[in-house]
Amino acid sequence: MADALGCNAVVAGLAGVLIGLVSQIVKNWRRKSCEGLSVWLFLFMLYPYLSWLGYGLCLGDPYLCVPQTMGSICAAIILLQFWMYQKKDIMDIP
């Protein structure tokens, strides 16, 4: 029963990451912009992903590690996109 629930949790976690975050990454890439998104949202999203990943690694629990790894990577990519696509005039401010 625990394995079935664990598999379900992995599928649900990956679905949220792969549908939501990956589609946002693609949209940002196509627009070359993160306009309308809050950098704080993704900073605060990355922290729990990394926290749960660390916890899953301590437990040796792949049901926690797999979706949290994907979520951490996707949130980090979006944060990288904020940096890459910021306006040049913002980058020129000392």
C-alpha positions in Angstrom: 0.0 0.0 0.0 2.8 2.4 0.9 4.5 1.8 -2.5 1.3 2.5 -4.3 0.8 5.8 -2.4 4.5 6.6 -3.0 4.2 6.0 -6.8 1.0 8.2 -6.8 2.8 11.0 -5.0 5.7 10.8 -7.5 3.4 11.0 -10.5 1.4 13.9 -8.9 4.5 15.8 -8.0 6.1 15.3 -11.4 2.9 16.3 -13.2 2.8 19.6 -11.3 6.4 20.3 -12.1 6.4 19.1 -15.7 3.1 20.7 -16.7 3.4 23.9 -14.7 7.0 24.8 -14.4 8.3 23.4 -17.7 5.6 25.1 -19.6 6.6 28.4 -17.9 10.2 27.8 -18.8 9.2 27.3 -22.5 7.0 30.4 -22.4 9.7 32.5 -21.0 12.2 31.2 -23.5 9.9 31.9 -26.4 9.2 35.5 -25.2 12.7 36.1 -24.0 11.1 37.7 -21.0 9.8 36.9 -17.5 7.5 39.9 -17.5 4.5 39.5 -15.2 6.2 36.9 -13.0 7.5 37.5 -9.5 11.1 36.6 -8.8 10.2 36.3 -5.1 7.6 33.6 -5.9 10.3 31.4 -7.6 12.8 32.1 -4.8 10.3 31.0 -2.2 9.4 28.1 -4.4 13.0 26.9 -4.7 13.5 26.8 -0.9 10.9 24.2 -0.1 11.9 22.1 -3.1 15.5 22.0 -1.8 14.4 21.4 1.8 12.3 18.4 0.8 15.0 17.2 -1.4 17.5 17.3 1.4 15.0 15.5 3.7 14.4 12.8 1.0 18.2 12.3 0.6 18.6 11.9 4.3 15.9 9.3 4.3 17.1 7.7 1.1 13.5 8.0 -0.2 13.2 8.1 -4.0 9.5 9.0 -3.7 10.6 12.4 -2.2 13.8 12.8 -4.2 12.6 12.4 -7.8 9.9 15.1 -7.9 11.8 17.5 -5.6 14.9 17.2 -7.8 12.9 18.1 -10.9 11.1 21.0 -9.1 14.5 22.4 -7.8 16.0 22.2 -11.3 12.9 23.9 -12.9 12.7 26.7 -10.3 16.4 27.3 -10.7 16.1 27.5 -14.5 13.3 30.1 -14.1 15.5 32.1 -11.7 18.3 31.9 -14.3 15.8 33.2 -16.9 15.0 36.2 -14.7 18.7 37.0 -14.7 19.2 36.3 -18.5 16.1 38.2 -19.7 16.3 41.3 -17.4 16.3 44.6 -19.2 19.6 46.1 -20.2 18.9 49.4 -18.4 18.5 47.5 -15.1 21.8 45.8 -15.7 23.6 49.1 -16.2 22.6 50.6 -12.8 25.7 50.5 -10.5 
